[in-house]
Amino acid sequence: MEKHLKRNISPTVGCPVDWRSLPMEMWLKIFGYLSQAELHFIVQDVCRDFNIWSKHFSFWKSINFQKLMFDLDGLCKANLTLRMPHSVLTSLDLCRMLDAYSKTLTGVIMYHCENESDYELYLAPYDIRGYRCTYITKLDISSCHQADMITKIASSCTSLEDLSTKGCSKLTDGELTDIRLMRNLRRLCVSHCPLLTNRFLTYLHDLPNLREFLSDEVQNFTDMALIEFMRMQPDLEVLILDGERITDSVVCYAASNLCNLTVFEMSHSECLTGKSMAAFKENASIERLKFRNCIRQISSRSACDLFEAGAIKNLRSFSVTSCDGIDDDVMTCLSKCCPNLESLTLDWCGAVTGRGLSTVIDSCKKLSKISITGMYHYLGKEWLTDLDERLPNLEYLNASDIICSPDDDDELVALVQRKRSLKVYRDVFELIVVATAEG
């Protein structure tokens, strides 16, 4: 593309064309197919108009620095002429980019700052040059491992609303003390930060705008600390928890007292009973409900109680794994109560048969995602017949590790042939791919 642009020659038939005569809207459409590295290091050097248009706000709402460097490395290996002499960005280069797009930039994504040099590359500019990144509202520093990064972020990114430290496995309570200074924080993800304890939760008590808290794979929180946290944050809308020691009291408190709760997910608790699932039966605001590898001993009657009250009509996603209490009776109750269901996960719920699954398919016409991994008995053909016609919005089907006849396997392939946009998994990492007519 660079060759054609600079020579101003049409790639078709060798006919001269004044590319600049195309309207700006057309160029913005074309530029939308390019990476940020191509826009910043190639397109901006072509001409004055391209320099202006490539800085359009729609391209620079957020910057993923890891992807930027990956793309830049690819451009260098392709021997393209760039302003950058090599693929390694310095802290000064990043400062200039933050300056250049400060009027439109609201999100910054950084991954895997494993060592001090990476850390200096990303965060040192704010201190060295006295920057105050007040325009950044979203910051993703997943898998970074620097002890003092939260202190630097809290002092630099004063308008931060969304922070993810997912996978920062070395973070401890003491290193997160300054998170209490982030008064604008609305969303906080600390998933896969296994060293955090109850002490960390106390830092969040006085954050006035917190609405979403995600703590998957953080298993040190106790019932008392979580209930106190919810008491101090009654406006939570998204709550994702994990922990072997968490009991029904936490789930029941969330269902009864968090009036704005739309998303609740719980994983790996061995102490939950049917009370936890039934606790949401009067919660009209809940849209996504997930119990992963917990409530193993729930009865079918307790699960049916969740739906028979008829209050959770807004439920769009229901996910339960490894629970034999989820059976065809529960599927019947769900199909009557949740016409707006879009996503259904029943992995390793062996009591559900093809009849129960077919009941949901015929009633919940908005379903776009189904996962039934690990069904250890034969489901039959009823649920699979004409599935693309029965569920016109279906985009994803995970049928990994289920017992199928050869005819069922053929039907899955035929399903993909009829609807090429549908992703169907027959094994955990095996996506069914159908050759095109040309192939």
C-alpha positions in Angstrom: 0.0 0.0 0.0 2.8 2.4 0.9 4.3 1.9 -2.6 1.0 2.8 -4.4 0.3 5.8 -2.1 3.7 7.4 -2.5 3.9 7.0 -6.3 0.3 8.1 -6.7 -0.2 5.2 -9.2 -3.3 3.1 -9.4 -2.6 -0.6 -8.7 -5.1 -1.5 -11.4 -4.2 -1.4 -15.1 -1.5 1.2 -14.4 -4.0 4.1 -14.8 -2.9 7.3 -13.1 -5.2 8.4 -10.3 -5.1 11.3 -8.0 -5.7 9.4 -4.8 -6.1 12.6 -2.8 -9.2 13.4 -4.8 -11.0 10.7 -2.7 -13.1 12.2 0.1 -11.8 12.0 3.6 -14.6 9.6 4.6 -13.3 7.1 2.1 -9.7 7.4 3.4 -10.9 7.0 7.0 -12.6 3.8 5.9 -9.4 2.5 4.3 -7.2 3.5 7.3 -9.6 1.6 9.5 -8.0 -1.6 8.1 -4.5 -0.6 9.2 -2.8 -1.1 12.6 -1.8 1.8 14.8 1.8 1.1 14.0 1.1 1.6 10.3 -0.9 4.7 10.9 1.7 6.3 13.1 5.0 5.3 11.5 4.0 5.0 7.8 0.8 6.8 6.8 1.6 10.0 8.6 4.8 10.5 6.5 3.0 10.2 3.1 1.5 13.7 2.9 -0.1 16.5 4.9 -3.7 15.2 4.4 -2.7 11.7 5.4 -0.9 13.0 8.5 -4.1 14.8 9.6 -6.6 12.0 8.7 -4.5 9.2 10.3 -4.8 11.1 13.7 -8.6 10.9 13.6 -10.1 10.3 17.0 -11.7 7.0 16.0 -8.2 5.4 15.6 -6.8 6.6 18.9 -9.3 6.1 21.6 -7.0 3.6 23.2 -3.4 2.3 22.6 -2.3 -1.3 23.2 1.5 -0.8 23.6 2.2 -4.5 23.4 0.4 -4.9 20.1 1.9 -1.7 18.9 5.4 -3.0 19.4 4.5 -6.4 17.9 3.2 -4.7 14.8 6.2 -2.4 14.6 8.5 -5.4 14.7 6.6 -7.0 11.8 7.0 -3.8 9.8 10.7 -3.6 10.4 11.1 -7.3 9.4 9.3 -6.4 6.1 12.0 -3.9 5.4 9.6 -1.0 5.1 10.9 2.6 5.4 10.0 3.9 8.8 10.7 6.9 10.9 11.8 4.4 13.6 15.3 2.9 13.0 14.4 -0.3 14.8 11.5 -2.0 16.6 12.3 -1.1 20.2 10.3 1.9 21.5 11.9 4.1 24.1 10.1 5.8 26.9 10.6 9.1 25.0 8.8 7.6 22.0 5.9 6.6 24.1 5.8 10.0 25.7 5.5 11.6 22.3 2.6 9.3 21.4 0.8 10.0 24.6 1.2 13.7 23.9 0.1 13.4 20.2 -3.1 11.7 21.0 -3.9 13.1 24.4 -7.1 14.9 23.2 -8.7 11.6 22.1 -6.9 8.9 24.2 -8.9 7.5 27.1 -7.5 3.9 27.3 -4.0 2.5 27.6 -3.3 -1.3 27.6 0.0 -2.8 28.7 0.9 -6.4 29.2 3.7 -8.4 30.7 6.0 -5.8 32.2 8.3 -8.5 33.6 11.4 -6.5 34.5 12.5 -3.1 35.4 13.4 -2.1 31.8 9.8 -2.8 30.7 8.5 -0.9 33.7 10.6 2.2 32.9 9.5 2.0 29.3 5.8 2.3 30.3 5.6 4.3 33.5 8.8 6.2 34.0 7.8 8.9 31.5 5.1 10.1 33.8 7.6 10.9 36.5 10.6 11.9 34.5 8.8 14.6 32.5 6.2 15.4 35.2 3.2 14.1 33.2 -0.2 14.0 34.7 -2.2 11.5 32.6 -5.5 13.0 33.5 -7.1 12.1 30.2 -6.6 8.3 30.7 -9.8 6.7 32.1 -8.9 3.0 31.3 -5.6 1.3 32.1 -4.9 -2.4 31.7 -1.6 -3.5 33.2 -2.3 -7.2 33.2 0.6 -9.5 34.2 2.9 -6.7 35.2 5.0 -7.5 38.2 6.3 -4.2 39.7 5.7 -3.5 43.4 5.3 0.3 43.2 3.2 0.6 40.0 -0.1 1.3 41.8 1.5 4.3 43.6 2.7 5.8 40.3 -0.6 5.2 38.6 -2.6 6.7 41.5 -0.5 9.9 41.4 -0.4 10.1 37.5 -3.8 8.9 36.3 -6.1 11.0 38.4 -9.2 10.4 36.2 -8.9 6.6 36.1 -12.2 4.8 36.0 -11.2 1.3 34.9 -8.2 -0.5 36.2 -7.1 -4.1 35.5 -4.2 -5.8 37.4 -5.3 -9.3 36.2 -2.5 -11.8 36.5 -0.2 -9.5 38.5 0.6 -12.5 40.6 3.1 -10.8 42.9 0.9 -8.0 44.1 0.2 -8.0 47.8 -2.1 -5.9 50.0 0.6 -3.5 51.0 1.5 -2.7 47.4 -2.2 -1.7 46.7 -2.6 0.7 49.6 -2.8 3.7 47.3 -5.7 2.3 45.4 -7.9 4.1 47.9 -6.8 7.3 46.3 -8.5 6.4 43.0 -11.7 8.2 43.8 -13.1 7.9 40.2 -12.6 4.2 39.9 -15.8 2.4 38.6 -14.3 -0.9 37.5 -11.6 -2.9 39.2 -10.3 -6.3 38.1 -7.8 -8.1 40.4 -8.4 -11.6 39.0 -5.5 -14.0 39.3 -3.8 -11.9 42.0 -3.6 -14.8 44.5 -1.8 -13.0 47.3 -4.6 -10.5 48.1 -6.4 -10.9 51.4 -9.2 -9.4 53.4 -7.0 -6.4 54.2 -7.1 -5.4 50.5 -10.9 -5.3 50.6 -10.8 -2.6 53.3 -9.0 -0.3 50.9 -12.1 -0.3 48.6 -14.7 0.6 51.3 -14.5 4.4 50.6 -14.3 4.4 46.8 -17.5 6.3 46.0 -18.0 5.3 42.4 -17.1 1.6 42.4 -19.6 -0.4 40.4 -17.7 -3.5 39.2 -15.4 -5.8 41.2 -13.8 -8.8 39.5 -11.7 -11.2 41.7 -11.7 -14.6 39.9 -9.0 -16.9 41.2 -8.5 -14.8 44.4 -9.3 -17.3 47.1 -8.3 -15.7 50.4 -11.4 -13.5 51.0 -13.7 -14.7 53.9 -17.4 -14.4 54.4 -17.2 -11.6 56.9 -14.8 -9.5 54.9 -16.9 -9.8 51.7 -20.2 -9.0 53.4 -18.6 -5.9 55.0 -17.3 -4.9 51.6 -20.7 -5.3 50.0 -22.3 -3.3 52.9 -19.9 -0.5 52.1 -20.5 -0.8 48.3 -24.3 -1.2 48.0 -24.3 0.1 44.4 -22.2 -2.7 42.9 -23.5 -3.9 39.5 -20.9 -6.6 38.7 -19.5 -9.0 41.3 -17.2 -11.9 40.4 -15.9 -14.0 43.3 -13.9 -17.1 43.9 -13.0 -19.1 47.0 -13.4 -22.5 48.6 -14.4 -21.0 51.9 -17.2 -18.8 50.7 -20.6 -19.9 51.9 -24.3 -19.3 51.1 -24.3 -16.2 53.4 -22.2 -14.2 50.9 -24.3 -15.2 47.9 -27.6 -14.6 49.7 -26.4 -11.2 51.0 -25.4 -10.2 47.4 -28.8 -11.3 46.0 -30.8 -9.5 48.7 -28.9 -6.3 49.2 -27.2 -5.3 46.0 -30.2 -3.9 44.3 -28.4 -2.9 41.1 -26.6 -6.2 40.6 -26.7 -7.4 37.0 -23.8 -9.8 36.9 -22.9 -12.4 39.6 -20.3 -15.1 39.2 -19.0 -17.6 41.8 -16.3 -20.2 41.3 -14.8 -23.1 43.2 -16.7 -22.9 46.5 -17.2 -26.3 48.1 -19.6 -24.8 50.8 -22.5 -23.6 48.7 -25.9 -25.3 48.6 -29.1 -24.8 46.7 -29.9 -21.7 48.8 -27.3 -19.8 46.8 -28.9 -20.4 43.5 -32.5 -19.9 44.7 -31.4 -16.6 46.4 -31.7 -14.9 43.0 -35.3 -15.9 42.4 -36.7 -12.5 43.2 -33.8 -10.5 41.6 -35.3 -8.9 38.6 -32.1 -7.0 37.7 -29.8 -10.0 37.2 -28.7 -10.5 33.6 -25.8 -12.9 34.0 -25.5 -15.7 36.5 -22.7 -18.2 36.8 -21.8 -20.9 39.2 -18.5 -22.7 38.2 -17.4 -25.8 39.9 -19.6 -25.2 43.0 -23.1 -26.2 44.2 -22.2 -29.8 43.2 -24.9 -31.3 45.5 -27.8 -29.0 44.5 -31.1 -30.7 44.0 -33.3 -30.3 40.9 -36.0 -28.8 43.2 -33.7 -26.0 44.4 -32.6 -25.1 40.9 -36.2 -25.0 39.7 -37.0 -22.6 42.5 -34.7 -20.0 40.8 -37.0 -19.9 37.8 -40.5 -20.7 39.0 -40.9 -17.4 40.8 -40.8 -15.8 37.3 -38.8 -12.7 38.4 -35.6 -13.2 36.5 -37.0 -12.6 33.0 -34.0 -10.4 32.1 -31.5 -13.2 32.5 -29.4 -13.3 29.3 -26.6 -15.6 30.4 -26.8 -18.7 32.6 -23.8 -20.9 33.3 -23.5 -23.8 35.6 -20.7 -26.4 35.5 -20.2 -29.8 37.1 -23.7 -30.0 38.7 -25.8 -33.1 38.5 -28.8 -31.3 40.0 -29.3 -29.5 36.8 -31.6 -31.8 34.8 -34.4 -31.7 32.2 -36.9 -30.3 34.8 -34.6 -27.3 35.4 -34.4 -26.8 31.6 -38.1 -26.7 31.3 -38.4 -24.1 34.1 -35.6 -22.1 32.5 -37.3 -22.1 29.1 -40.5 -20.8 30.5 -39.0 -18.0 32.5 -36.1 -16.7 30.4 -37.2 -15.9 26.8 -34.3 -13.4 26.5 -31.6 -15.9 27.2 -28.6 -15.5 24.9 -25.9 -17.7 26.4 -26.2 -21.1 28.0 -23.4 -23.1 29.5 -24.0 -26.6 31.0 -20.5 -28.1 31.0 -20.3 -31.5 32.8 -24.0 -31.3 33.9 -24.6 -34.9 33.1 -28.3 -35.0 34.1 -29.4 -32.9 31.2 -30.5 -35.0 28.2 -31.2 -34.1 24.6 -34.9 -33.6 25.4 -34.2 -30.9 28.0 -31.7 -29.2 25.7 -34.2 -29.3 22.9 -36.8 -27.6 25.1 -34.5 -24.7 25.7 -33.6 -24.4 22.0 -37.3 -24.3 21.0 -38.2 -21.7 23.6 -35.2 -19.3 23.8 -34.9 -18.1 20.3 -32.3 -15.4 21.1 -29.6 -18.0 22.0 -26.3 -17.2 20.3 -23.9 -19.3 22.5 -24.3 -22.9 23.8 -21.6 -24.9 25.6 -22.4 -28.5 26.6 -18.9 -29.8 27.1 -18.5 -33.2 28.9 -22.0 -34.7 28.6 -21.2 -38.3 29.4 -24.3 -39.9 28.0 -25.7 -39.9 24.5 -27.9 -36.8 23.9 -29.7 -38.2 20.8 -30.4 -36.3 17.6 -33.4 -34.2 18.5 -31.5 -31.2 19.9 -29.2 -31.0 16.8 -31.7 -31.3 14.0 -32.1 -28.1 12.0 -30.3 -26.2 14.8 -29.4 -23.3 12.5 -33.1 -22.7 11.6 -34.3 -23.1 15.2 -31.7 -20.7 16.5 -31.0 -18.2 13.8 -28.7 -16.1 16.1 -26.5 -19.0 17.0 -22.8 -18.1 16.7 -21.0 -20.5 19.0 -21.5 -24.2 19.9 -19.1 -26.1 22.1 -19.8 -29.8 21.9 -16.4 -30.9 23.2 -16.1 -34.4 24.7 -19.8 -35.3 24.3 -20.9 -38.7 23.1 -21.9 -38.5 19.4 -22.7 -41.1 16.8 -21.0 -40.8 13.4 -24.3 -39.4 12.0 -24.2 -36.7 14.7 -20.7 -35.8 13.7 -21.8 -35.5 10.1 -24.7 -33.3 11.1 -22.3 -30.9 13.0 -20.2 -30.6 9.8 -23.3 -30.0 7.7 -24.4 -27.4 10.2 -21.1 -25.5 9.6 -21.6 -25.9 5.9 -25.0 -24.3 6.1 -23.9 -21.5 8.3 -20.2 -20.6 7.7 -20.1 -17.9 10.4 -20.9 -20.5 13.1 -18.0 -21.7 15.3 -18.5 -25.4 16.4 -16.0 -27.2 18.6 -16.1 -31.0 18.6 -13.1 -31.3 20.9 -11.5 -28.8 23.3 -9.1 -27.3 20.7 -10.7 -28.7 17.6 -12.8 -26.2 15.6 -14.8 -27.8 12.8 -13.7 -26.2 9.5 -15.3 -26.9 6.2 -13.4 -26.4 3.0 -14.7 -23.7 0.6 -15.8 -24.5 -2.9 -12.6 -23.1 -4.2 -10.6 -25.4 -1.8 
